Amino acid sequence: MRLDGVLFFPVTPFGADGDLAEPALARHVAAGVAAGAGGVFTACGTGEFSALDLDEYTRVMAVSVRAAKGRVPVFGGAGGPLPAAKAIARAAAAQGADGLLLMPPYLVTGPAGGLVRYAREVAEAGDLPVIIYQRGTARFTPEAVAELAQVPHVIGFKDGLGDFDLLQRIILTVRQSTDKPFTFFNGLPTAELTVPAYRGLGVNLYSSAVFAFAPEISLAFYKAVTGGDEVLVQRLLTHFYLPLVELRDLVPGYAVSLVKAGVRIRGLEAGGVRPPLVDPSPEHVATLERLITTGLHIAGA
């Protein structure tokens, strides 16, 4: 399995009746893969993982796997209470997922040893490759990540904290402890803003929420970063990503609901977000629309 390029985190569309809109999800995933995604991470944070029941999650995985048609790896989110996380892992495996992104346990903050045990048990339940996601209540020590790197199913570590001192120590400790291929990811919201900093640590993969609604902008940024076009990188960071982050930070949960609004702006009826998230105000949607226009112009799309 190879993850490369820009990683795509689809939204989960809902219909007017509030139910999962499977045809819209299929179009969304297929369009993202066709646009050049390096991997699909469905029913994760951007896909409102925490708002889906097990049946809906299973349907999201089935639709996403079918839509991807084996062209890129498809990972499903997992997390929450341990029994639920195990059931989700088994459901993802049954629907043909290629791996799991393991998010934090629900609410509680466990010590490193408990987090290691949690990750081991979920990985064993799904029998799938697992990427550990560090954020929220899941904060790992370098030694804990090195221990998890020895687990056959654990293939990577996604950082959502932005603590570069801790991440550097994790990377060095893991590299010293194993020769196994092990991949690190930038998992901060609107990750492009910190891509240059993460690349300084040798962390080149990142999740792009922008890809879900403006793959043209996301890919232009990726090509500029990897191709050394610093002028374009700075233009996109200054005039698109920075104001997008400022808009995102106005309301808790906008890291998801703005993405879904962007998907609607670009022509896919994805519905609104489920509580406790809220949809952006009309004023903020108008601001987002202007930002997308600006970003597309800079990207030459």
Secondary structure, DSSP 8 states (H G I E B T S, - for coil): ----SEEE-----B-TTSSB-HHHHHHHHHHHHHHT-SEEEESSTTTTGGG--HHHHHHHHHHHHHHHTTSS-EEEEE-SSHHHHHHHHHHHHHTT-SEEEE---SS----HHHHHHHHHHHHHHHTS-EEEEEBTTB---HHHHHHHHTSTTEEEEEE-S--HHHHHHHHHHHHHH--S--EEEE-STTGGGGHHHHHHTT--EEEESGGGT-HHHHHHHHHHHHHT-HHHHHHHIIIIIHHHHHHHTTSTTHHHHHHHHHHHHTT-------TTS----HHHHHHHHHHHHHHHHHHT-
